[in-house]
């Protein structure tokens, strides 16, 4: 059960989307944005966005993916996904190692990772590698078809007046 970590190829795109859809379907839209870089050759090899794939050597199955990008100034963010059948075998750590090695040649000061509070394995993985919680986000939804927008009716006029 050996695997290879390598830069992401355009031919991997559909397999990465399938992997993400199975593990974190709420992140597919963001992922598609990163993967669109393959259609922009001048931006594909950008230092502000790096992507890797993990392929199981005998089957050539895509079993992991990582992405790292520059958010602002010296702040970077990462995404890391490993197929559930392949976790706890060093794949996530290998991907993180590749990502950190790539950041060595940048002016990066911080690296942010995001995980849902119910993803205990992911949170433990990050904590064991030195990540600390800096803030918590709460996801809120407003169903517009059910919302009472009457209190906002005067808002356009008062904003125009200002």
C-alpha positions as semicolon CSV with decimal commas, in nm:
position;residue;x (nm);y (nm);z (nm)
1;X;0,000;0,000;0,000
2;X;0,240;0,265;-0,117
3;X;0,143;0,604;-0,247
4;X;0,294;0,897;-0,433
5;X;0,248;1,266;-0,354
6;X;0,290;1,480;-0,664
7;X;0,177;1,812;-0,809
8;X;-0,182;1,802;-0,928
9;X;-0,233;1,738;-1,300
10;X;-0,523;1,859;-1,511
11;X;-0,627;1,495;-1,562
12;X;-0,683;1,469;-1,183
13;X;-0,951;1,738;-1,170
14;X;-1,260;1,515;-1,201
15;X;-1,119;1,267;-0,948
16;X;-1,047;1,546;-0,698
17;X;-1,402;1,676;-0,734
18;X;-1,537;1,323;-0,677
19;X;-1,318;1,282;-0,367
20;X;-1,431;1,617;-0,228
21;X;-1,797;1,542;-0,307
22;X;-1,775;1,223;-0,103
23;X;-1,596;1,379;0,196
24;X;-1,684;1,751;0,209
25;X;-1,962;1,825;-0,043
26;X;-2,004;2,176;0,102
27;X;-1,652;2,261;-0,022
28;X;-1,693;2,150;-0,385
29;X;-1,773;2,500;-0,514
30;X;-1,455;2,646;-0,360
31;X;-1,255;2,353;-0,491
32;X;-1,382;2,408;-0,843
33;X;-1,248;2,765;-0,822
34;X;-0,895;2,641;-0,746
35;X;-0,915;2,373;-1,014
36;X;-1,020;2,631;-1,273
37;X;-0,657;2,750;-1,268
38;X;-0,577;2,471;-1,513
39;X;-0,773;2,666;-1,773
40;X;-0,552;2,970;-1,710
41;X;-0,202;2,856;-1,821
42;X;-0,033;3,178;-1,713
43;X;-0,163;3,130;-1,357
44;X;-0,128;2,752;-1,335
45;X;0,225;2,755;-1,192
46;X;0,152;3,039;-0,953
47;X;0,341;3,075;-0,626
48;X;0,015;3,199;-0,473
49;X;-0,164;2,867;-0,536
50;X;-0,014;2,518;-0,507
51;X;-0,202;2,189;-0,539
52;X;-0,103;1,826;-0,483
53;X;-0,255;1,484;-0,545
54;X;-0,191;1,156;-0,365
55;X;-0,217;0,849;-0,584
56;X;-0,205;0,489;-0,463
57;X;0,075;0,333;-0,665
58;X;-0,073;-0,001;-0,775
59;X;-0,431;0,109;-0,856
60;X;-0,354;0,473;-0,945
61;X;-0,659;0,568;-0,735
62;X;-0,657;0,931;-0,621
63;X;-0,672;0,907;-0,242
64;X;-0,577;1,257;-0,129
65;X;-0,557;1,621;-0,228
66;X;-0,409;1,936;-0,079
67;X;-0,422;2,300;-0,182
68;X;-0,246;2,605;-0,041
69;X;-0,300;2,966;-0,143
70;X;-0,206;3,317;-0,042
71;X;-0,498;3,497;0,120
72;X;-0,345;3,837;0,190
73;X;0,005;3,968;0,258
74;X;0,192;3,687;0,437
75;X;-0,117;3,485;0,534
76;X;-0,181;3,151;0,366
77;X;-0,467;2,902;0,389
78;X;-0,476;2,534;0,313
79;X;-0,722;2,259;0,235
80;X;-0,640;1,891;0,282
81;X;-0,857;1,588;0,204
82;X;-0,775;1,219;0,243
83;X;-1,012;0,940;0,136
84;X;-1,173;0,791;0,449
85;X;-1,041;0,440;0,369
86;X;-0,683;0,571;0,362
87;X;-0,665;0,780;0,678
88;X;-0,411;0,724;0,956
89;X;-0,149;0,591;0,713
90;X;0,073;0,898;0,685
91;X;-0,097;1,047;0,379
92;X;-0,226;1,361;0,550
93;X;0,108;1,416;0,720
94;X;0,287;1,367;0,388
95;X;0,061;1,619;0,217
96;X;0,112;1,869;0,497
97;X;0,488;1,814;0,468
98;X;0,478;1,888;0,093
99;X;0,272;2,197;0,159
100;X;0,507;2,326;0,431
101;X;0,809;2,259;0,209
102;X;0,652;2,468;-0,067
103;X;0,584;2,751;0,178
104;X;0,954;2,763;0,270
105;X;1,021;2,950;-0,054
106;X;0,750;3,210;0,016
107;X;0,730;3,498;0,264
108;X;0,453;3,310;0,452
109;X;0,407;3,404;0,817
110;X;0,093;3,205;0,899
111;X;-0,095;2,904;0,764
112;X;-0,463;2,867;0,837
113;X;-0,662;2,543;0,822
114;X;-1,036;2,514;0,869
115;X;-1,227;2,220;1,009
116;X;-1,586;2,178;1,125
117;X;-1,626;2,134;1,499
118;X;-1,772;1,785;1,451
119;X;-1,468;1,665;1,252
120;X;-1,281;1,541;1,558
121;X;-1,021;1,342;1,360
122;X;-0,937;1,646;1,149
123;X;-0,913;1,870;1,455
124;X;-0,684;1,621;1,631
125;X;-0,467;1,591;1,318
126;X;-0,422;1,969;1,309
127;X;-0,361;2,007;1,682
128;X;-0,096;1,732;1,682
129;X;0,089;1,931;1,417
130;X;0,088;2,258;1,609
131;X;-0,225;2,432;1,479
132;X;-0,413;2,627;1,745
133;X;-0,764;2,767;1,736
134;X;-0,765;3,140;1,677
135;X;-1,132;3,198;1,608
136;X;-1,453;3,010;1,561
137;X;-1,704;3,071;1,286
138;X;-2,074;3,011;1,332
139;X;-2,269;2,927;1,020
140;X;-2,603;3,106;0,998
141;X;-2,863;3,079;0,722
142;X;-3,157;3,303;0,633
143;X;-3,431;3,152;0,418
144;X;-3,523;3,456;0,213
145;X;-3,860;3,320;0,104
146;X;-3,962;3,304;0,471
147;X;-3,793;3,624;0,594
148;X;-3,987;3,936;0,694
149;X;-3,815;4,209;0,492
150;X;-4,068;4,481;0,582
151;X;-3,837;4,645;0,840
152;X;-3,584;4,701;0,560
153;X;-3,825;4,871;0,318
154;X;-3,700;5,223;0,402
155;X;-3,332;5,128;0,387
156;X;-3,265;5,211;0,017
157;X;-3,416;5,558;0,053
158;X;-3,229;5,640;0,376
159;X;-2,899;5,518;0,227
160;X;-2,953;5,727;-0,084
161;X;-3,022;6,031;0,131
162;X;-2,695;5,978;0,318
